[in-house]
Amino acid sequence: MITNTELEQKGNLFPSKIVNFKKDVDRLYFTTDNDVVLQLTVVRDSVLRFRYTTTGNFEKDFSYAITKYASSGYNKLVIEEDEDTYIVTTSKLICKISKENLEVSLYDAIDNVLINQEEAGFHWEESYQYGGNIVKMSKISQDGESYYGLGDKPVHLNLKGKRYENWVTDSYAYGKDTDPIYKAIPFYTALCNKKAYGIFFDNSFRTFFDFAHERRNVTSFWAHGGEMNYYFIYGPQLSDVVESYTDLTGKPHQLPPLWALGFHQCKWSYYPESKVKEITSTFRKLQIPCDAIYLDIDYMDGFRCFTWNKEYFPDPKRMVKELADDGFKTVAIIDPGIKIDKEYSVFQEALENDYFCKRADGPYMKGKVWPGECYFPDFTNPEVRDWWSGLYRELIEEIGVRGVWNDMNEPAVMEVPNKTFPDDVRHDYDGNPCSHRKAHNIYGMQMARATYQGLKKFIYPKRPFVITRSAYSGTQRYTSTWTGDNVATWEHLWIANIQTQRLAMSGYSFSGSDIGGFAEQPQGELFTRWIQLGVFHPFCRVHSSGDHGNQEPWAFDEDVTDIVRKFIELRYQLLPYLYTAFWHHVDEGRPILKSLVLFDQDDVHTHYRTDEFIYGDQILVCPVLEPNAKGRRMYVPRGNWYNFWTNEVIKGGKEMWVDADIDSMPIFVKEGAIIPKYPVQQYVDEKQIDQVTLDVYYKQGKEDSTLFDDAHDGYDYTKGRYSLRTFKFSGKPNEVIIQQHKEGKYSTGYEDFNFVFHGLPFKINKIQIDNVNIPLKNLKVNGSNSISIDKNFTHLHLIG
């Protein structure tokens, strides 16, 4: 890895004086006397793109990360110049570009406060080994500036003082601070003086980020090839930055089916069929909710993708149907390595059509994976992606598998020093031929994209569900993800908590960890604490290697099983709350998990918090991360919060002790929140739900909550057939008013809401629904005030 100092010692090249300026609608071109050109694009008032060339000409503009649906357009664009500077002004930003050396500084257009300033700016070094340039950007790190993001890094949430690398890597049993691992998401956010911005370095080569590590007042990012091409995204709220980045790189193309948000069980491997049925029947016998069962590589014939081992699974279509009848959706693994076997039709098709990756001198890229010697499809070729998507017809359309899990797609190759393809492997890159140096970080993304396209085609009219291990920015458009081959240790429980928060802050909310650890074997206490955390992750799956024992909810002791059941049931009760959060994520790019700094950036105490997070918008969660704990100290953000278990109201903005023995964990609800709940089900849509519970947490003041619902699968919601309800809560010392605004054409299956009021400071003496007095005999008191009313009310008024 080349460091900043090494670059300086080798001698960097820098832009010199600007000699020409040209404007082309929203693109501005600044050319220097040594042929460096800065192309500045005003994407939005708050989003600027900086793209540099050192040859006077730009290559074809192409990116796998940027979505064609990204928002664009601005309200204001003014270009001025003085003796030393070009000044570009939008309604949100002022960008000053030095005529002397092309260096850029950025200011808030409202108050003219400096947001970000280049240190040495853009510079480069010629790469004699590979051709092209090593491109680099350095910026001044302001006092007190904090940094977040970069995807799945297993490190402290705040990246200040550290350096990281993006090169997707198969990292079995990685540890804290291991770098790099499975994902390359070259996007970070920064926060200083209550103003937040983000930088997305859209370069798929091996990239590096230094957050004031080598020099305490300089942060920098660089790549081993390609262009210096980055987007500057201004907030000033962190949440605005994350949402703008997610808009730029793509929100998920559709909501997940609701069953995908249930509890999933996986192991390497459940086989034969009798073992799969034993696992699923035990879930139902013990009344532990579960929606999905996974088949790892042993379901295949000799690990050949898209085949079945007929000894283990003699009639997969029948088995999948029987599992579905019991409420289980089957998810199957598919890897990229295709076994070299002339009798294997998938191999033969790819060979005949020249779909496999090749080395620079012509032979196919050969590597050993689970099936033995394999060739690998070039998923950067659209023709190959189309072929790959078609291979799913039998698996999905005919057999009935409901989801696909893409693994080993970094790509991982065994028995080679770097565990992946050599640099000289060639790729089509959608008509932009290149080496593996450029394509490596996006290979898994393009495999997942092809898989998504296949599922979307063959599972229609249902929605696709795909999981990927490797990802680049924008992969969230197609798939969910998990954090890879972790370990059954308390340290990895901490890592799992950090990674999912960081991924959500990096535009990738639909993520989770292998609950309990993939490698080694957890004790019952660790498994219990991991379940408690995992049920609050958008993707919730137990997955283990199977090499060290069983890891089902009943594999420990009866006490563990009972606690695990309790928390999985809580997951299912909160499904309407999670589904609503997904609606906001898909519709607005709002992250489903929010680190405390994302929730309240103005509170400096949140800037280095790692453990606590906000689930959705109104539930505060803090996992217990140490053994033998009877509780823990945690930071409660500003405002008033209800203890989920006791209804005790606490005032936040401070650290405090919270009791949490093994059967509990710290969970708090924001005052004023209205939290929807389903009755417990063994799987999604097992029951016809006649009534939804709305837990109302009293607040003296106002708060808005939402509830989204639709058919739980399919695409009717995209045609307006959904139900989106906004509840406006207003509380006073002697009254509560809840107003409901309805949107959408979907008629929900339930007819009533059961309002359960927590913390009411008065005894209810009068009830009005839509300005009609309701007899008090309709009010039930069962430890807490509750009332059942028609779902279509518009105005509920409780008077003390």
FENHU-V489849 format. One record per run of one state. SS is the DSSP state (H for helix, E for strand, L for the rest). FROM is the first residue (numbers start at 1). TO is the last residue. If there is no record, write none. Layout:
ss = <SS;SS>
from = <FROM;FROM>
to = <TO;TO>
This chain:
ss = <L;H;L;E;L;E;L;E;L;E;L;E;L;E;L;E;L;E;L;E;L;E;L;E;L;E;L;E;L;E;L;E;L;E;L;E;L;E;L;E;L;E;L;H;L;H;L;E;L;H;L;E;L;H;L;E;L;E;L;H;L;E;L;E;L;H;L;E;L;E;L;E;L;E;L;E;L;H;L;H;L;E;L;E;L;E;L;E;H;L;E;L;E;L;H;L;E;L;E;L;H;L;E;L;E;L;E;L;H;L;E;L;H;L;H;L;E;H;L;H;L;E;L;E;L;E;L;E;L;E;L;E;L;E;L;E;L;E;L;E;L;H;L;E;L;E;L;E;L;E;L;E;L;H;L;E;L;E;L;E;L>
from = <1;4;11;13;15;18;25;27;33;37;45;47;54;73;74;78;82;85;90;93;99;104;109;114;127;133;141;146;150;163;167;183;185;187;193;195;202;207;212;218;224;229;235;238;250;258;262;264;268;273;286;292;296;297;300;301;302;304;305;316;326;329;336;337;340;345;353;356;357;358;359;364;365;367;370;372;378;382;391;393;399;403;408;414;415;426;428;434;436;459;466;469;471;473;475;478;480;483;487;488;490;506;511;513;514;516;519;520;524;535;541;545;558;574;575;589;593;596;600;604;607;612;616;619;623;631;637;640;644;649;652;654;660;666;671;674;678;691;698;701;710;716;720;723;733;735;744;752;759;766;770;772;775;776;779;780;782;785;791;795;800>
to = <3;10;12;14;17;24;26;32;36;44;46;53;72;73;77;81;84;89;92;98;103;108;113;126;132;140;145;149;162;166;182;184;186;192;194;201;206;211;217;223;228;234;237;249;257;261;263;267;272;285;291;295;296;299;300;301;303;304;315;325;328;335;336;339;344;352;355;356;357;358;363;364;366;369;371;377;381;390;392;398;402;407;413;414;425;427;433;435;458;465;468;470;472;474;477;479;482;486;487;489;505;510;512;513;515;518;519;523;534;540;544;557;573;574;588;592;595;599;603;606;611;615;618;622;630;636;639;643;648;651;653;659;665;670;673;677;690;697;700;709;715;719;722;732;734;743;751;758;765;769;771;774;775;778;779;781;784;790;794;799;800>
